[in-house]
Amino acid sequence: MNPIGVFASVDAGLGVSWDVIQQVGVPTIQLHTPHRPSRTDEKASQLRDQLQKINVQLTAVFGGFDGESYADIPTVGRTIGLVPAATRQERLQEMFEISDFTKKMGCDTVALHIGVVPHEHDHPERPGIIEVTRQLCQHCQDNGQFLHLETGQETAEDLIAFIEDVGYDNLKINFDPANMILYGMGEPLEALRKLAKYVRSVHCKDGKWSDQPGVTWGQEVPLGEGDVNIKAYLETLKEIGYAGPLTIEREIPQDPQRQLREIENAVRLLESCQREIYA
């Protein structure tokens, strides 16, 4: 069976706060990268020691940037990741720093939402986005790391084409089934099968389709209450040979008690589904 994890945060991001990791009782976490003042050698050593004491493995560090906004789908296109040209080089340098911090944490995986990549091969912005991704892949490769792109903002076909255009073997996918629904970018299980050879980490998150897929947001909901079909999702992960952690992501930091309660329910759901699948 796959180990279960949670998406966590030290001082930034939407994951569970650092002090509740042990309370959730899972063996793995992904970490939203701390703010710059916290990305020091001393902090990395401190966090590593804390995880070791509670026997929790860090499996990925996610980059994020000031100025990003998920207010609506058009805003995502303007503000997220390495796609916006005005902030691209500055954010690339920050991703280099995040990669270096991740290495100090003893983790071999850096991840991010790269942004909304133009799907037209002749789009004038596409070569610059490919080049900046190559530079980041090279930096991660020099650090002995993989770079994971989170799904959602492209169809499976467009994401495959982009990965092939970048051409780095350490460029992989963090598959989030709910994001495919929230962004209106395709049926999650069909997309998962298409992307299978690139999937190296996953999120367990649920959502409901918008009445205008790709135009307006779908709705994120607690695991098991949306349109993903969590048991079928886990069966498909088994089918494609995925053996890594199932990382629960539930983004309601404004209500930490509810967030914790829903994550604990998600842990129980994943455990129950896995018992049935692997019985």
Secondary structure, DSSP 8 states (H G I E B T S, - for coil): ---EEEEEESSSSSSEEGGGHHHHT-SEEEEE---GGG-SHHHHHHHHHHHHHTT-EEEEEE---TT---SSHHHHHHHSTT--GGGHHHHHHHHHHHHHHHHHTT--EEEE--------TT-TTHHHHHHHHHHHHHHHHHTT-EEEEESSSS-HHHHHHHHHHH--TTEEEEE-HHHHHHTT---HHHHHHHHGGGEEEEEE-EEE--SSBTTB--EEE-TTSSSS-HHHHHHHHHHTT--S-EEE----TTSHHHHHHHHHHHHHHHHHHHHHHT-
